């Protein structure tokens, strides 16, 4: 392979020239090289190693660029970063690292390129391309990373037990790369991850969630989550999911394994949406089933109100993992809470009233909710599968019809509280809420259209029944 093709962007010539001016060697290393070889599209992040001062190299590169970009310096880590066009370039001096048991932050000292490649997490991320004028584009591959790319293997350059114990985040990264690239983790590495899984506790929640998000954003997230479960990491990170694993049997009656079902749902939804938070909703949609599971002799296994319980658990889980407790969390909560509603509709004759209520409750997220529920069809019975799919099509069509006719999404009542107060000369009171609720229910039931005149007449009628007199 002609690796010079990877370095066609003019920025590499400028880095090469800048390094020469400073009298240092420079190399592009890691993900950029890996993704070029895998033909994974244009990288937006480039890592450059200088055998010397990486910060000075960044500053020299900025000086030589016509747009004179700002250089961000991170002295604690000995790194610097600049943005050129739509590419982010990080510069670091080659270094050796040593770790203590209670932190993933290493003690750092200057080193050679070999030292720097030794500290890399995986062989496929230790590949480097020379940027010096004499050997421009030469590949340096001390750990047979090219072979591992060809064989689709995740392997550490050094002893995996030490690699993962030193920096336990690498365990998450190994699984994330396996999920993103559909690679296999080498057996020694997999055993080392299982052995060191407890050490994930020293990693910040924010770092863990970053890796979880990347696993969820991969084409087939189940690859990553199965590895997380297999290695024992999932129990430390998302025990709500591992609690779903297993099948209980009482008097010959069994239920499905809700853990594997969940992973199927996540894979299903990932074919239809890139919305990360909708994928989170798919991952968590059944977490309420573990605490609500009961056996009843007449009906078998039940999970009553698991959606309600699950939506409460979403908040606790997000808080524990230091995930955003904002509209993203509320969206996931809402999806989990409503996750069975369209399924119930799809099994019965779909009434306009039921669809109106679904649209009213789901609001702008009704399409996301339908996507989640369609992903939730995991039956292996072709007849049942087709029946559910067709019924969901009917529900979707009904949603369109009801929306066009009744404008229920983001429903605003045709009569405001202020108008009710003015009409009956009222101060804020219970009666206003009763009238508004009556109008809302009448519109959702289809007793009156979602229009001002009909709502006004009903307001007068309801006011009269409550013994209220108009102000005129």
Secondary structure as GFF3:
##gff-version 3
##sequence-region A 1 472
A	DSSP	three_ten_helix	3	7	.	.	.	ID=ss1
A	DSSP	alpha_helix	10	22	.	.	.	ID=ss2
A	DSSP	beta_strand	26	29	.	.	.	ID=ss3
A	DSSP	alpha_helix	31	37	.	.	.	ID=ss4
A	DSSP	beta_strand	45	50	.	.	.	ID=ss5
A	DSSP	alpha_helix	54	64	.	.	.	ID=ss6
A	DSSP	beta_strand	71	74	.	.	.	ID=ss7
A	DSSP	beta_strand	79	84	.	.	.	ID=ss8
A	DSSP	beta_strand	87	93	.	.	.	ID=ss9
A	DSSP	beta_strand	95	98	.	.	.	ID=ss10
A	DSSP	beta_strand	107	110	.	.	.	ID=ss11
A	DSSP	alpha_helix	113	118	.	.	.	ID=ss12
A	DSSP	three_ten_helix	123	125	.	.	.	ID=ss13
A	DSSP	beta_strand	128	130	.	.	.	ID=ss14
A	DSSP	beta_strand	139	140	.	.	.	ID=ss15
A	DSSP	alpha_helix	145	151	.	.	.	ID=ss16
A	DSSP	beta_strand	153	154	.	.	.	ID=ss17
A	DSSP	alpha_helix	160	166	.	.	.	ID=ss18
A	DSSP	alpha_helix	169	181	.	.	.	ID=ss19
A	DSSP	beta_strand	184	185	.	.	.	ID=ss20
A	DSSP	alpha_helix	187	196	.	.	.	ID=ss21
A	DSSP	three_ten_helix	197	202	.	.	.	ID=ss22
A	DSSP	alpha_helix	205	216	.	.	.	ID=ss23
A	DSSP	alpha_helix	222	230	.	.	.	ID=ss24
A	DSSP	alpha_helix	233	237	.	.	.	ID=ss25
A	DSSP	alpha_helix	239	242	.	.	.	ID=ss26
A	DSSP	beta_strand	249	250	.	.	.	ID=ss27
A	DSSP	beta_strand	253	254	.	.	.	ID=ss28
A	DSSP	alpha_helix	258	270	.	.	.	ID=ss29
A	DSSP	alpha_helix	276	284	.	.	.	ID=ss30
A	DSSP	alpha_helix	288	292	.	.	.	ID=ss31
A	DSSP	beta_strand	294	296	.	.	.	ID=ss32
A	DSSP	beta_strand	300	302	.	.	.	ID=ss33
A	DSSP	alpha_helix	306	320	.	.	.	ID=ss34
A	DSSP	alpha_helix	327	337	.	.	.	ID=ss35
A	DSSP	alpha_helix	341	347	.	.	.	ID=ss36
A	DSSP	alpha_helix	352	362	.	.	.	ID=ss37
A	DSSP	three_ten_helix	363	365	.	.	.	ID=ss38
A	DSSP	alpha_helix	366	375	.	.	.	ID=ss39
A	DSSP	alpha_helix	382	406	.	.	.	ID=ss40
A	DSSP	alpha_helix	417	424	.	.	.	ID=ss41
A	DSSP	alpha_helix	430	445	.	.	.	ID=ss42
A	DSSP	alpha_helix	452	465	.	.	.	ID=ss43
###
